[in-house]
Amino acid sequence: MSYALEIEGLEKVYANGLQALKGIDLRVAQGDFFALLGPNGAGKSTTIGVICSLVNKTAGTVRVNGVDIDEDFPRAKRHLGVVPQEFNFNVFESVEDILIHQAGYYGIPLKTALERIDTYLAKLGLSEKRKTRARMLSGGMKRRLMIARALIHEPSVLILDEPTNDLDIETLELLEEILLDFKGTIILVSHDRHFLDAVCTHISDIDFGKINHYSGNYTFWCESSQLAARQRAQQNKKAEEKKAAKEAEAAAAAAKEAEKEA
């Protein structure tokens, strides 16, 4: 099987001694719609940051479509389209200029870039905002622009960090359609259960540096997690009952011995 993303033994220890990632392993197959879940501070953004080379890892290996990011990150980056949680474009540039500059960064000819801009702005309902400065856009339209920018070089792996932030219902439905039509691999971080149910095929739960994997959408993950929690609780209860029984047996034996000595 070929993998869009392979992570082996990934560790991150910050200068203050905080260990954000504790040797996690993760493989995402080509074509999967993959979600990273976990509480705030559990290591999701750190993992995404390492993949995108925004965070320096302490140890481990990361490969994107077979390309090791340590050996040839520019080549690996060409496979990646990233929609970060925060808006990070020049708000004084027009929508069109932002997309042209992004296409130029990847060496896409202007004619091809303009054709793609036509396509993605139409898909995202931004055609009428083509010449508008980004600072004049609503929060939802800025998010649409971020998605168009991530798609302009037609990556095979799309990474989205909390993509449903600032989205109204119409834009959210539009995003779902775009992702379901995407012909590559999607890796996303989100706490929107309805969105995850609509698009995800696999989920990994990062729990403060450790990771567990599940096949299926958010609802299946919830059910599996709850079942695992119940099983652990039952095992702990049985262990406690067994321990209590042994202690009672030992106490009874000790009392019996004391009676004999008396």
Secondary structure as UniProt FT lines:
FT   STRAND          3..13
FT   TURN            15..16
FT   STRAND          19..29
FT   TURN            30..31
FT   STRAND          33..37
FT   TURN            40..41
FT   HELIX           44..51
FT   TURN            52..53
FT   STRAND          59..64
FT   TURN            65..66
FT   STRAND          67..68
FT   TURN            69..71
FT   HELIX           73..78
FT   STRAND          80..83
FT   TURN            91..92
FT   HELIX           95..105
FT   TURN            106..107
FT   HELIX           110..123
FT   TURN            124..125
FT   HELIX           127..129
FT   TURN            130..131
FT   HELIX           134..136
FT   HELIX           139..151
FT   TURN            152..153
FT   STRAND          157..161
FT   TURN            163..166
FT   HELIX           169..181
FT   STRAND          185..189
FT   HELIX           193..199
FT   STRAND          202..207
FT   TURN            208..209
FT   STRAND          210..215
FT   HELIX           218..261
//
